[in-house]
Amino acid sequence: MERLIQLQVDECELSKETLREIERGLEDARAGRTISMKEVKERLGMN
């Protein structure tokens, strides 16, 4: 997560809530709770 913070483009700080959401997303990815781009497109009707 530190790498993400260092890579941010604009100068404003990320809020604690945003950092928590980023961490939650990373935890989901580590646990395999993701869907493929193909499935996203199918769900959105973008086949």
N, CA, C and O atoms as a Maestro MAE file, in Angstrom:
{
 s_m_m2io_version
 :::
 2.0.0
}

f_m_ct {
 s_m_title
 :::
 protein
 m_atom[188] {
  # First column is atom index #
  i_m_mmod_type
  r_m_x_coord
  r_m_y_coord
  r_m_z_coord
  i_m_residue_number
  s_m_chain_name
  s_m_pdb_residue_name
  s_m_pdb_atom_name
  i_m_atomic_number
  :::
  1 25 0.825 -1.175 0.000 1 A "MET " " N  " 7
  2 3 0.000 0.000 0.000 1 A "MET " " CA " 6
  3 2 0.878 1.251 0.000 1 A "MET " " C  " 6
  4 15 0.525 2.258 -0.613 1 A "MET " " O  " 8
  5 25 2.006 1.188 0.677 2 A "GLU " " N  " 7
  6 3 2.916 2.343 0.689 2 A "GLU " " CA " 6
  7 2 3.310 2.736 -0.733 2 A "GLU " " C  " 6
  8 15 3.429 3.920 -1.045 2 A "GLU " " O  " 8
  9 25 3.509 1.742 -1.585 3 A "ARG " " N  " 7
  10 3 3.865 2.013 -2.985 3 A "ARG " " CA " 6
  11 2 2.756 2.795 -3.676 3 A "ARG " " C  " 6
  12 15 3.038 3.723 -4.434 3 A "ARG " " O  " 8
  13 25 1.511 2.439 -3.428 4 A "LEU " " N  " 7
  14 3 0.390 3.162 -4.021 4 A "LEU " " CA " 6
  15 2 0.367 4.616 -3.571 4 A "LEU " " C  " 6
  16 15 0.120 5.523 -4.366 4 A "LEU " " O  " 8
  17 25 0.625 4.821 -2.303 5 A "ILE " " N  " 7
  18 3 0.633 6.187 -1.769 5 A "ILE " " CA " 6
  19 2 1.743 6.997 -2.427 5 A "ILE " " C  " 6
  20 15 1.538 8.162 -2.769 5 A "ILE " " O  " 8
  21 25 2.900 6.400 -2.605 6 A "GLN " " N  " 7
  22 3 4.026 7.103 -3.215 6 A "GLN " " CA " 6
  23 2 3.779 7.402 -4.682 6 A "GLN " " C  " 6
  24 15 4.313 8.377 -5.211 6 A "GLN " " O  " 8
  25 25 2.977 6.579 -5.349 7 A "LEU " " N  " 7
  26 3 2.718 6.756 -6.770 7 A "LEU " " CA " 6
  27 2 1.582 7.734 -7.077 7 A "LEU " " C  " 6
  28 15 1.354 8.069 -8.239 7 A "LEU " " O  " 8
  29 25 0.875 8.191 -6.052 8 A "GLN " " N  " 7
  30 3 -0.261 9.067 -6.335 8 A "GLN " " CA " 6
  31 2 0.186 10.291 -7.123 8 A "GLN " " C  " 6
  32 15 1.254 10.853 -6.880 8 A "GLN " " O  " 8
  33 25 -0.653 10.690 -8.070 9 A "VAL " " N  " 7
  34 3 -0.290 11.738 -9.013 9 A "VAL " " CA " 6
  35 2 -0.508 13.126 -8.435 9 A "VAL " " C  " 6
  36 15 0.357 13.993 -8.559 9 A "VAL " " O  " 8
  37 25 -1.653 13.344 -7.806 10 A "ASP " " N  " 7
  38 3 -1.902 14.691 -7.296 10 A "ASP " " CA " 6
  39 2 -1.323 14.849 -5.893 10 A "ASP " " C  " 6
  40 15 -0.877 13.883 -5.274 10 A "ASP " " O  " 8
  41 25 -1.340 16.052 -5.421 11 A "GLU " " N  " 7
  42 3 -0.671 16.388 -4.169 11 A "GLU " " CA " 6
  43 2 -1.532 16.171 -2.931 11 A "GLU " " C  " 6
  44 15 -1.012 16.199 -1.815 11 A "GLU " " O  " 8
  45 25 -2.833 15.955 -3.095 12 A "CYS " " N  " 7
  46 3 -3.699 15.852 -1.921 12 A "CYS " " CA " 6
  47 2 -3.498 14.504 -1.226 12 A "CYS " " C  " 6
  48 15 -3.145 13.505 -1.854 12 A "CYS " " O  " 8
  49 25 -3.729 14.507 0.071 13 A "GLU " " N  " 7
  50 3 -3.592 13.283 0.852 13 A "GLU " " CA " 6
  51 2 -4.814 12.400 0.653 13 A "GLU " " C  " 6
  52 15 -5.920 12.889 0.422 13 A "GLU " " O  " 8
  53 25 -4.601 11.105 0.745 14 A "LEU " " N  " 7
  54 3 -5.722 10.184 0.701 14 A "LEU " " CA " 6
  55 2 -6.352 10.132 2.087 14 A "LEU " " C  " 6
  56 15 -5.649 10.103 3.097 14 A "LEU " " O  " 8
  57 25 -7.673 10.121 2.127 15 A "SER " " N  " 7
  58 3 -8.359 10.073 3.416 15 A "SER " " CA " 6
  59 2 -8.199 8.692 4.042 15 A "SER " " C  " 6
  60 15 -7.868 7.722 3.360 15 A "SER " " O  " 8
  61 25 -8.437 8.619 5.341 16 A "LYS " " N  " 7
  62 3 -8.364 7.336 6.038 16 A "LYS " " CA " 6
  63 2 -9.378 6.362 5.451 16 A "LYS " " C  " 6
  64 15 -9.099 5.169 5.328 16 A "LYS " " O  " 8
  65 25 -10.547 6.865 5.092 17 A "GLU " " N  " 7
  66 3 -11.574 6.012 4.501 17 A "GLU " " CA " 6
  67 2 -11.103 5.445 3.160 17 A "GLU " " C  " 6
  68 15 -11.297 4.261 2.882 17 A "GLU " " O  " 8
  69 25 -10.489 6.285 2.337 18 A "THR " " N  " 7
  70 3 -9.979 5.822 1.045 18 A "THR " " CA " 6
  71 2 -8.894 4.770 1.247 18 A "THR " " C  " 6
  72 15 -8.880 3.759 0.544 18 A "THR " " O  " 8
  73 25 -7.994 4.990 2.187 19 A "LEU " " N  " 7
  74 3 -6.936 4.012 2.473 19 A "LEU " " CA " 6
  75 2 -7.530 2.691 2.949 19 A "LEU " " C  " 6
  76 15 -7.044 1.623 2.577 19 A "LEU " " O  " 8
  77 25 -8.591 2.755 3.779 20 A "ARG " " N  " 7
  78 3 -9.259 1.527 4.236 20 A "ARG " " CA " 6
  79 2 -9.881 0.783 3.060 20 A "ARG " " C  " 6
  80 15 -9.791 -0.443 2.984 20 A "ARG " " O  " 8
  81 25 -10.512 1.517 2.139 21 A "GLU " " N  " 7
  82 3 -11.133 0.883 0.973 21 A "GLU " " CA " 6
  83 2 -10.090 0.249 0.051 21 A "GLU " " C  " 6
  84 15 -10.317 -0.825 -0.506 21 A "GLU " " O  " 8
  85 25 -8.960 0.911 -0.105 22 A "ILE " " N  " 7
  86 3 -7.873 0.344 -0.911 22 A "ILE " " CA " 6
  87 2 -7.397 -0.956 -0.266 22 A "ILE " " C  " 6
  88 15 -7.232 -1.967 -0.949 22 A "ILE " " O  " 8
  89 25 -7.178 -0.931 1.041 23 A "GLU " " N  " 7
  90 3 -6.723 -2.124 1.749 23 A "GLU " " CA " 6
  91 2 -7.757 -3.237 1.633 23 A "GLU " " C  " 6
  92 15 -7.398 -4.400 1.446 23 A "GLU " " O  " 8
  93 25 -9.024 -2.893 1.742 24 A "ARG " " N  " 7
  94 3 -10.092 -3.892 1.605 24 A "ARG " " CA " 6
  95 2 -10.056 -4.534 0.217 24 A "ARG " " C  " 6
  96 15 -10.202 -5.749 0.084 24 A "ARG " " O  " 8
  97 25 -9.862 -3.720 -0.800 25 A "GLY " " N  " 7
  98 3 -9.764 -4.242 -2.164 25 A "GLY " " CA " 6
  99 2 -8.568 -5.150 -2.350 25 A "GLY " " C  " 6
  100 15 -8.664 -6.180 -3.018 25 A "GLY " " O  " 8
  101 25 -7.441 -4.775 -1.765 26 A "LEU " " N  " 7
  102 3 -6.245 -5.614 -1.846 26 A "LEU " " CA " 6
  103 2 -6.463 -6.948 -1.133 26 A "LEU " " C  " 6
  104 15 -6.031 -7.995 -1.616 26 A "LEU " " O  " 8
  105 25 -7.136 -6.903 0.018 27 A "GLU " " N  " 7
  106 3 -7.445 -8.136 0.737 27 A "GLU " " CA " 6
  107 2 -8.363 -9.028 -0.094 27 A "GLU " " C  " 6
  108 15 -8.167 -10.243 -0.145 27 A "GLU " " O  " 8
  109 25 -9.364 -8.432 -0.746 28 A "ASP " " N  " 7
  110 3 -10.253 -9.203 -1.615 28 A "ASP " " CA " 6
  111 2 -9.464 -9.873 -2.730 28 A "ASP " " C  " 6
  112 15 -9.680 -11.049 -3.027 28 A "ASP " " O  " 8
  113 25 -8.557 -9.138 -3.345 29 A "ALA " " N  " 7
  114 3 -7.756 -9.690 -4.440 29 A "ALA " " CA " 6
  115 2 -6.881 -10.835 -3.943 29 A "ALA " " C  " 6
  116 15 -6.785 -11.871 -4.601 29 A "ALA " " O  " 8
  117 25 -6.243 -10.659 -2.792 30 A "ARG " " N  " 7
  118 3 -5.399 -11.719 -2.223 30 A "ARG " " CA " 6
  119 2 -6.206 -12.979 -1.920 30 A "ARG " " C  " 6
  120 15 -5.702 -14.094 -2.050 30 A "ARG " " O  " 8
  121 25 -7.459 -12.794 -1.518 31 A "ALA " " N  " 7
  122 3 -8.316 -13.926 -1.150 31 A "ALA " " CA " 6
  123 2 -9.023 -14.522 -2.366 31 A "ALA " " C  " 6
  124 15 -9.776 -15.488 -2.242 31 A "ALA " " O  " 8
  125 25 -8.778 -13.945 -3.533 32 A "GLY " " N  " 7
  126 3 -9.387 -14.486 -4.742 32 A "GLY " " CA " 6
  127 2 -10.811 -14.019 -4.986 32 A "GLY " " C  " 6
  128 15 -11.510 -14.578 -5.831 32 A "GLY " " O  " 8
  129 25 -11.244 -13.007 -4.259 33 A "ARG " " N  " 7
  130 3 -12.603 -12.489 -4.436 33 A "ARG " " CA " 6
  131 2 -12.610 -11.435 -5.540 33 A "ARG " " C  " 6
  132 15 -12.790 -10.242 -5.296 33 A "ARG " " O  " 8
  133 25 -12.408 -11.921 -6.758 34 A "THR " " N  " 7
  134 3 -12.381 -11.044 -7.925 34 A "THR " " CA " 6
  135 2 -13.204 -11.674 -9.033 34 A "THR " " C  " 6
  136 15 -13.563 -12.849 -8.957 34 A "THR " " O  " 8
  137 25 -13.503 -10.893 -10.062 35 A "ILE " " N  " 7
  138 3 -14.154 -11.426 -11.249 35 A "ILE " " CA " 6
  139 2 -13.351 -10.967 -12.467 35 A "ILE " " C  " 6
  140 15 -12.650 -9.956 -12.427 35 A "ILE " " O  " 8
  141 25 -13.472 -11.725 -13.529 36 A "SER " " N  " 7
  142 3 -12.700 -11.413 -14.730 36 A "SER " " CA " 6
  143 2 -13.309 -10.225 -15.470 36 A "SER " " C  " 6
  144 15 -14.466 -9.866 -15.255 36 A "SER " " O  " 8
  145 25 -12.512 -9.629 -16.339 37 A "MET " " N  " 7
  146 3 -12.999 -8.533 -17.168 37 A "MET " " CA " 6
  147 2 -14.139 -9.020 -18.065 37 A "MET " " C  " 6
  148 15 -15.092 -8.287 -18.329 37 A "MET " " O  " 8
  149 25 -14.027 -10.253 -18.521 38 A "LYS " " N  " 7
  150 3 -15.077 -10.841 -19.350 38 A "LYS " " CA " 6
  151 2 -16.405 -10.863 -18.589 38 A "LYS " " C  " 6
  152 15 -17.447 -10.510 -19.140 38 A "LYS " " O  " 8
  153 25 -16.360 -11.280 -17.319 39 A "GLU " " N  " 7
  154 3 -17.579 -11.328 -16.520 39 A "GLU " " CA " 6
  155 2 -18.132 -9.927 -16.264 39 A "GLU " " C  " 6
  156 15 -19.347 -9.731 -16.282 39 A "GLU " " O  " 8
  157 25 -17.265 -8.967 -16.029 40 A "VAL " " N  " 7
  158 3 -17.716 -7.579 -15.847 40 A "VAL " " CA " 6
  159 2 -18.479 -7.124 -17.079 40 A "VAL " " C  " 6
  160 15 -19.576 -6.576 -16.972 40 A "VAL " " O  " 8
  161 25 -17.896 -7.353 -18.246 41 A "LYS " " N  " 7
  162 3 -18.550 -6.946 -19.504 41 A "LYS " " CA " 6
  163 2 -19.894 -7.644 -19.675 41 A "LYS " " C  " 6
  164 15 -20.867 -7.025 -20.105 41 A "LYS " " O  " 8
  165 25 -19.949 -8.935 -19.339 42 A "GLU " " N  " 7
  166 3 -21.199 -9.674 -19.452 42 A "GLU " " CA " 6
  167 2 -22.254 -9.090 -18.515 42 A "GLU " " C  " 6
  168 15 -23.405 -8.904 -18.911 42 A "GLU " " O  " 8
  169 25 -21.867 -8.804 -17.287 43 A "ARG " " N  " 7
  170 3 -22.813 -8.224 -16.305 43 A "ARG " " CA " 6
  171 2 -23.332 -6.864 -16.759 43 A "ARG " " C  " 6
  172 15 -24.481 -6.508 -16.498 43 A "ARG " " O  " 8
  173 25 -22.475 -6.112 -17.439 44 A "LEU " " N  " 7
  174 3 -22.863 -4.775 -17.890 44 A "LEU " " CA " 6
  175 2 -23.458 -4.774 -19.295 44 A "LEU " " C  " 6
  176 15 -23.786 -3.718 -19.835 44 A "LEU " " O  " 8
  177 25 -23.595 -5.964 -19.884 45 A "GLY " " N  " 7
  178 3 -24.169 -6.067 -21.216 45 A "GLY " " CA " 6
  179 2 -23.281 -5.493 -22.303 45 A "GLY " " C  " 6
  180 15 -23.772 -4.923 -23.277 45 A "GLY " " O  " 8
  181 25 -21.978 -5.642 -22.140 46 A "MET " " N  " 7
  182 3 -21.017 -5.069 -23.093 46 A "MET " " CA " 6
  183 2 -20.329 -6.161 -23.912 46 A "MET " " C  " 6
  184 15 -19.152 -6.028 -24.249 46 A "MET " " O  " 8
  185 25 -21.038 -7.223 -24.233 47 A "ASN " " N  " 7
  186 3 -20.429 -8.352 -24.946 47 A "ASN " " CA " 6
  187 2 -19.991 -7.948 -26.318 47 A "ASN " " C  " 6
  188 15 -19.457 -8.770 -27.063 47 A "ASN " " O  " 8
  :::
 }
 m_bond[187] {
  # First column is bond index #
  i_m_from
  i_m_to
  i_m_order
  :::
  1 1 2 1
  2 2 3 1
  3 3 4 2
  4 3 5 1
  5 5 6 1
  6 6 7 1
  7 7 8 2
  8 7 9 1
  9 9 10 1
  10 10 11 1
  11 11 12 2
  12 11 13 1
  13 13 14 1
  14 14 15 1
  15 15 16 2
  16 15 17 1
  17 17 18 1
  18 18 19 1
  19 19 20 2
  20 19 21 1
  21 21 22 1
  22 22 23 1
  23 23 24 2
  24 23 25 1
  25 25 26 1
  26 26 27 1
  27 27 28 2
  28 27 29 1
  29 29 30 1
  30 30 31 1
  31 31 32 2
  32 31 33 1
  33 33 34 1
  34 34 35 1
  35 35 36 2
  36 35 37 1
  37 37 38 1
  38 38 39 1
  39 39 40 2
  40 39 41 1
  41 41 42 1
  42 42 43 1
  43 43 44 2
  44 43 45 1
  45 45 46 1
  46 46 47 1
  47 47 48 2
  48 47 49 1
  49 49 50 1
  50 50 51 1
  51 51 52 2
  52 51 53 1
  53 53 54 1
  54 54 55 1
  55 55 56 2
  56 55 57 1
  57 57 58 1
  58 58 59 1
  59 59 60 2
  60 59 61 1
  61 61 62 1
  62 62 63 1
  63 63 64 2
  64 63 65 1
  65 65 66 1
  66 66 67 1
  67 67 68 2
  68 67 69 1
  69 69 70 1
  70 70 71 1
  71 71 72 2
  72 71 73 1
  73 73 74 1
  74 74 75 1
  75 75 76 2
  76 75 77 1
  77 77 78 1
  78 78 79 1
  79 79 80 2
  80 79 81 1
  81 81 82 1
  82 82 83 1
  83 83 84 2
  84 83 85 1
  85 85 86 1
  86 86 87 1
  87 87 88 2
  88 87 89 1
  89 89 90 1
  90 90 91 1
  91 91 92 2
  92 91 93 1
  93 93 94 1
  94 94 95 1
  95 95 96 2
  96 95 97 1
  97 97 98 1
  98 98 99 1
  99 99 100 2
  100 99 101 1
  101 101 102 1
  102 102 103 1
  103 103 104 2
  104 103 105 1
  105 105 106 1
  106 106 107 1
  107 107 108 2
  108 107 109 1
  109 109 110 1
  110 110 111 1
  111 111 112 2
  112 111 113 1
  113 113 114 1
  114 114 115 1
  115 115 116 2
  116 115 117 1
  117 117 118 1
  118 118 119 1
  119 119 120 2
  120 119 121 1
  121 121 122 1
  122 122 123 1
  123 123 124 2
  124 123 125 1
  125 125 126 1
  126 126 127 1
  127 127 128 2
  128 127 129 1
  129 129 130 1
  130 130 131 1
  131 131 132 2
  132 131 133 1
  133 133 134 1
  134 134 135 1
  135 135 136 2
  136 135 137 1
  137 137 138 1
  138 138 139 1
  139 139 140 2
  140 139 141 1
  141 141 142 1
  142 142 143 1
  143 143 144 2
  144 143 145 1
  145 145 146 1
  146 146 147 1
  147 147 148 2
  148 147 149 1
  149 149 150 1
  150 150 151 1
  151 151 152 2
  152 151 153 1
  153 153 154 1
  154 154 155 1
  155 155 156 2
  156 155 157 1
  157 157 158 1
  158 158 159 1
  159 159 160 2
  160 159 161 1
  161 161 162 1
  162 162 163 1
  163 163 164 2
  164 163 165 1
  165 165 166 1
  166 166 167 1
  167 167 168 2
  168 167 169 1
  169 169 170 1
  170 170 171 1
  171 171 172 2
  172 171 173 1
  173 173 174 1
  174 174 175 1
  175 175 176 2
  176 175 177 1
  177 177 178 1
  178 178 179 1
  179 179 180 2
  180 179 181 1
  181 181 182 1
  182 182 183 1
  183 183 184 2
  184 183 185 1
  185 185 186 1
  186 186 187 1
  187 187 188 2
  :::
 }
}
